[in-house]
Amino acid sequence: MRQASLVFFLFLCLGCSDASKKITLQVSFDETAAAALANRVGCSAGATSDGPLNDTGLDCDSDGGVVAFQTPTTYKLALKSIYFKDSAGTKYDVFDFGSLDKITSEGVFSFDPSTTSTGVNVPNFATAFTPASLGFELYYFQLTLKIYGEDKEVRIYMSDDDFADQGARGHHQGDVTYTSSDGVELWAGGSSPLWFPGSATRTSAHNGAGGTDAESGHARGWFGDSSLWNEASFQQGATKDIFVVETSLPAANLNNTLTFSIKNTWFYEDFETSMAGSFDPCLNSSHEACDAGAEWAPLFPTVKLSQ
């Protein structure tokens, strides 16, 4: 598989909350993840690969697979934290979960075309401050797609498990996993079969182009590449490997909306013609994800902040 680069653009009394102040999390199923993806182009001369910037239906590399996309039918965001910072960089948590159980029970936000937004109440902070920026830590995002002709969930981990009960045996940044029909989470790997059992049996086939994190020593999965994961903002110390997004606020306002645009955020080469609009890796000798030259990747949504 060839990794597609992460694409995103940004234009986010203790124990009590003020219902009049909210962070609204919103998903747009109709807006494309980035302008470049909304205005895709034809094949370039001598192209040796297909990519998410090519028009749907093209086969630029003449390997029999055409450029295809899916828009998730449901979407989930698992957040470790949401927070404000003042101009001095002091952090004020809307919430910050210190365990995987807390993320799972309270930090997972689900969306579908009939439920596209949810509000998170902003607490009454013990100390008054002027908010200058908004940030969040993303643990994973999860998409419901057509896989093998059926609705299946695929999860992309943006943060390492930095919790004591997980460690190196937990999920790594860039891991792409798939929930089988019997409820077992399987890891994407680099060869046939595509889906492997969990990280207790992790091998080099589970690891992608992102390399090994120099701080944690953890090999990264199949999403992203080294230029993404080695950005300065991700260098947070040996016990943390958390994906952080921060953006300045246009005005000192605690009411803010984060919109995630997710149309066409699953890209692949479609070799399998028996099930139209379905991602069918390794099915009937299909090249979808199984062949070394097959192109596929989840694409990160565009994230826009508004007040």
C-alpha positions as CSV (number, residue, x, y, z in Angstrom):
1,M,0.0,0.0,0.0
2,R,1.1,3.5,-0.7
3,Q,0.4,5.8,2.2
4,A,-1.6,9.0,1.6
5,S,-0.4,11.9,3.5
6,L,-2.5,13.2,6.3
7,V,-4.6,16.1,5.0
8,F,-6.2,18.6,7.3
9,F,-6.8,22.4,7.4
10,L,-7.8,24.6,10.3
11,F,-9.6,28.1,9.4
12,L,-11.7,24.5,19.4
13,C,-16.6,26.2,39.1
14,L,-14.6,22.9,38.7
15,G,-17.0,19.9,38.4
16,C,-19.7,22.2,37.2
17,S,-20.6,23.4,33.7
18,D,-22.2,26.4,32.2
19,A,-24.9,25.2,29.7
20,S,-24.7,28.5,27.9
21,K,-21.0,27.8,26.9
22,K,-20.4,24.8,24.6
23,I,-17.9,23.3,22.3
24,T,-20.0,21.9,19.4
25,L,-18.6,19.0,17.5
26,Q,-20.1,18.7,14.1
27,V,-19.6,16.4,11.1
28,S,-20.5,17.3,7.6
29,F,-21.2,14.2,5.4
30,D,-21.7,16.5,2.3
31,E,-18.5,18.6,2.4
32,T,-15.2,17.2,1.0
33,A,-12.2,16.9,3.2
34,A,-10.1,19.5,1.3
35,A,-10.4,21.8,-1.7
36,A,-7.8,19.8,-3.6
37,L,-10.0,16.6,-3.1
38,A,-13.1,18.5,-4.2
39,N,-11.4,19.5,-7.5
40,R,-9.6,16.4,-8.6
41,V,-7.6,16.2,-11.8
42,G,-6.9,13.7,-14.6
43,C,-3.9,11.5,-15.1
44,S,-0.5,13.0,-15.5
45,A,1.8,11.8,-18.3
46,G,3.6,8.6,-17.3
47,A,1.8,8.2,-14.0
48,T,2.8,5.1,-12.1
49,S,0.2,5.3,-9.4
50,D,-3.4,6.4,-8.7
51,G,-4.1,8.8,-5.9
52,P,-6.8,10.7,-4.1
53,L,-6.2,13.8,-6.2
54,N,-7.2,11.9,-9.4
55,D,-10.8,11.8,-10.7
56,T,-13.1,9.0,-9.8
57,G,-13.0,6.1,-12.3
58,L,-9.5,6.8,-13.7
59,D,-6.8,4.1,-14.0
60,C,-3.7,6.3,-14.3
61,D,-1.3,3.4,-13.7
62,S,-3.1,1.0,-16.0
63,D,-3.2,-1.8,-13.4
64,G,-6.9,-2.5,-13.7
65,G,-8.0,-0.7,-10.6
66,V,-9.9,2.5,-10.9
67,V,-9.9,5.5,-8.5
68,A,-12.8,5.1,-6.0
69,F,-14.0,6.8,-2.8
70,Q,-16.5,6.1,-0.1
71,T,-18.1,8.5,2.3
72,P,-18.6,6.9,5.7
73,T,-22.3,6.3,6.6
74,T,-21.4,6.8,10.3
75,Y,-18.5,8.5,12.0
76,K,-17.0,8.4,15.5
77,L,-14.4,10.6,17.1
78,A,-12.6,9.4,20.3
79,L,-11.1,12.4,22.1
80,K,-8.7,12.2,25.0
81,S,-9.1,15.9,25.8
82,I,-10.5,19.3,24.7
83,Y,-8.9,22.4,26.2
84,F,-8.3,26.1,26.0
85,K,-5.1,28.0,26.3
86,D,-4.5,31.6,27.2
87,S,-1.9,33.9,25.5
88,A,0.7,32.7,28.0
89,G,0.1,29.0,27.0
90,T,-1.6,28.1,30.3
91,K,-4.0,25.1,29.7
92,Y,-7.6,25.0,30.9
93,D,-9.2,21.6,30.4
94,V,-12.8,21.2,29.2
95,F,-12.0,17.5,29.8
96,D,-8.9,15.4,29.9
97,F,-9.2,11.6,30.4
98,G,-6.3,9.7,32.0
99,S,-7.4,6.2,31.2
100,L,-8.5,4.2,28.2
101,D,-11.7,3.3,30.0
102,K,-12.7,6.9,30.4
103,I,-12.1,7.7,26.7
104,T,-14.2,4.7,25.8
105,S,-17.1,5.5,28.1
106,E,-17.2,9.3,27.9
107,G,-14.9,10.5,25.1
108,V,-16.4,8.8,22.0
109,F,-18.8,11.0,20.0
110,S,-20.9,9.3,17.3
111,F,-22.4,10.9,14.2
112,D,-24.7,9.9,11.3
113,P,-26.6,11.9,8.6
114,S,-29.5,12.3,11.1
115,T,-27.3,13.3,14.0
116,T,-24.5,15.5,12.8
117,S,-23.6,17.5,15.9
118,T,-23.3,17.3,19.7
119,G,-22.4,19.8,22.4
120,V,-19.8,19.5,25.1
121,N,-20.5,21.8,28.1
122,V,-17.6,24.1,29.1
123,P,-16.9,23.9,32.8
124,N,-16.9,26.9,35.1
125,F,-13.2,27.3,35.4
126,A,-11.8,28.1,38.9
127,T,-9.6,30.8,37.5
128,A,-10.8,33.5,35.1
129,F,-8.8,33.7,31.8
130,T,-9.0,35.0,28.3
131,P,-9.1,32.1,25.8
132,A,-6.6,32.6,23.0
133,S,-6.6,29.1,21.4
134,L,-8.5,25.8,21.4
135,G,-7.0,22.4,21.1
136,F,-8.0,18.7,21.3
137,E,-6.2,15.3,21.5
138,L,-7.6,12.8,19.1
139,Y,-7.3,9.1,20.0
140,Y,-9.0,7.6,17.0
141,F,-11.5,8.2,14.3
142,Q,-13.8,5.4,13.1
143,L,-15.7,5.0,9.8
144,T,-18.6,2.7,8.7
145,L,-17.9,1.6,5.2
146,K,-19.0,-1.0,2.6
147,I,-16.4,-3.8,3.0
148,Y,-17.0,-7.1,1.3
149,G,-20.5,-5.7,0.4
150,E,-21.5,-5.2,4.1
151,D,-21.4,-2.3,6.5
152,K,-18.2,-2.6,8.6
153,E,-16.3,-0.4,10.9
154,V,-12.7,0.7,10.3
155,R,-10.8,2.5,13.0
156,I,-7.7,4.7,12.5
157,Y,-5.6,5.3,15.6
158,M,-4.0,8.8,15.8
159,S,-2.5,8.4,19.3
160,D,-0.5,5.7,20.9
161,D,-1.8,4.0,24.0
162,D,0.1,5.9,26.7
163,F,-1.7,4.2,29.5
164,A,0.0,1.9,32.0
165,D,-2.3,-1.0,31.2
166,Q,-1.6,-0.9,27.5
167,G,2.0,0.1,26.8
168,A,3.8,-1.4,23.8
169,R,1.1,-4.1,23.5
170,G,-1.6,-1.6,22.8
171,H,-2.5,0.4,19.7
172,H,0.2,2.4,18.0
173,Q,-0.1,5.7,16.0
174,G,-1.2,4.9,12.5
175,D,-2.8,1.6,13.2
176,V,-5.8,0.8,11.0
177,T,-8.1,-1.8,12.4
178,Y,-11.2,-3.6,11.2
179,T,-14.0,-5.2,13.4
180,S,-14.8,-8.6,12.1
181,S,-18.3,-10.1,12.0
182,D,-17.7,-11.8,15.3
183,G,-16.6,-8.6,17.0
184,V,-12.8,-9.1,16.9
185,E,-10.6,-6.1,16.2
186,L,-8.0,-7.0,13.5
187,W,-5.0,-5.0,12.5
188,A,-4.2,-4.0,8.9
189,G,-0.9,-5.4,7.7
190,G,1.2,-5.1,4.6
191,S,0.4,-8.4,2.8
192,S,-2.2,-11.1,2.3
193,P,-4.2,-11.6,4.4
194,L,-4.7,-7.9,5.0
195,W,-6.3,-8.3,8.5
196,F,-4.2,-9.7,11.3
197,P,-5.0,-10.6,15.0
198,G,-4.2,-8.0,17.6
199,S,-1.0,-6.4,18.7
200,A,0.0,-9.2,21.0
201,T,1.2,-10.9,17.8
202,R,2.3,-7.8,16.1
203,T,4.9,-8.3,13.4
204,S,6.8,-6.1,10.9
205,A,3.8,-6.6,8.5
206,H,1.7,-4.5,10.8
207,N,4.0,-1.5,10.4
208,G,3.8,1.1,7.7
209,A,5.9,4.0,6.3
210,G,5.7,6.0,9.5
211,G,8.8,4.3,10.9
212,T,9.4,3.9,14.7
213,D,8.8,6.7,17.1
214,A,12.1,7.7,18.5
215,E,10.6,8.6,21.9
216,S,8.3,5.6,22.6
217,G,10.1,3.1,20.5
218,H,6.8,2.0,19.0
219,A,6.5,1.1,15.3
220,R,3.7,3.0,13.6
221,G,0.9,1.4,11.6
222,W,-0.3,1.8,8.0
223,F,-1.7,5.3,8.2
224,G,0.6,8.3,7.5
225,D,4.3,8.5,6.9
226,S,7.5,9.6,8.7
227,S,7.1,13.2,7.5
228,L,3.7,13.3,9.3
229,W,4.5,11.6,12.5
230,N,7.9,13.3,13.0
231,E,6.5,16.8,13.0
232,A,7.7,18.8,15.9
233,S,4.2,19.0,17.4
234,F,4.2,15.3,18.0
235,Q,7.5,15.2,19.9
236,Q,6.0,15.1,23.4
237,G,8.2,12.8,25.4
238,A,8.8,9.1,25.8
239,T,5.5,8.4,27.7
240,K,3.3,10.3,25.3
241,D,2.6,10.0,21.6
242,I,-0.7,11.9,21.4
243,F,-2.1,13.5,18.2
244,V,-2.8,17.2,19.0
245,V,-4.6,19.8,17.0
246,E,-4.5,23.4,18.2
247,T,-5.8,26.6,16.5
248,S,-6.0,30.3,17.5
249,L,-9.4,31.7,18.3
250,P,-10.6,34.6,16.1
251,A,-12.2,36.1,19.3
252,A,-11.9,35.4,23.0
253,N,-15.0,33.2,23.1
254,L,-15.7,30.0,25.0
255,N,-18.5,29.1,22.5
256,N,-16.9,27.4,19.5
257,T,-17.8,24.9,16.8
258,L,-15.4,22.3,15.3
259,T,-16.7,20.9,11.9
260,F,-15.2,17.8,10.5
261,S,-15.8,17.4,6.7
262,I,-15.7,13.8,5.8
263,K,-17.1,13.3,2.2
264,N,-15.0,10.8,0.2
265,T,-12.5,10.2,3.1
266,W,-11.9,6.6,2.2
267,F,-9.8,6.3,-1.0
268,Y,-8.9,3.1,-2.8
269,E,-8.3,1.5,-6.2
270,D,-11.4,-0.6,-7.1
271,F,-10.4,-3.9,-8.7
272,E,-13.5,-5.9,-7.7
273,T,-16.5,-5.4,-10.0
274,S,-18.9,-7.9,-8.4
275,M,-19.8,-5.5,-5.5
276,A,-20.0,-1.9,-6.7
277,G,-19.0,0.7,-4.2
278,S,-17.4,-1.8,-1.8
279,F,-13.8,-2.0,-0.6
280,D,-13.0,-5.7,-1.0
281,P,-9.4,-6.4,0.0
282,C,-8.0,-9.8,-1.0
283,L,-11.3,-11.0,-2.3
284,N,-11.1,-13.5,-5.2
285,S,-7.5,-12.6,-5.9
286,S,-8.5,-8.9,-6.0
287,H,-5.7,-6.5,-5.7
288,E,-7.6,-4.2,-3.4
289,A,-5.0,-3.7,-0.5
290,C,-3.5,-7.1,-1.0
291,D,-1.2,-6.4,-3.9
292,A,2.0,-4.4,-3.0
293,G,1.0,-1.8,-5.6
294,A,-2.6,-1.3,-4.6
295,E,-3.5,2.2,-3.5
296,W,-5.8,2.7,-0.5
297,A,-5.9,5.1,2.5
298,P,-8.2,6.7,5.0
299,L,-8.0,10.5,4.5
300,F,-8.1,12.9,7.5
301,P,-11.1,15.3,7.4
302,T,-10.8,19.0,7.1
303,V,-11.4,20.6,10.5
304,K,-12.8,24.1,10.6
305,L,-13.4,26.2,13.6
306,S,-16.2,28.8,13.8
307,Q,-17.7,30.9,16.5
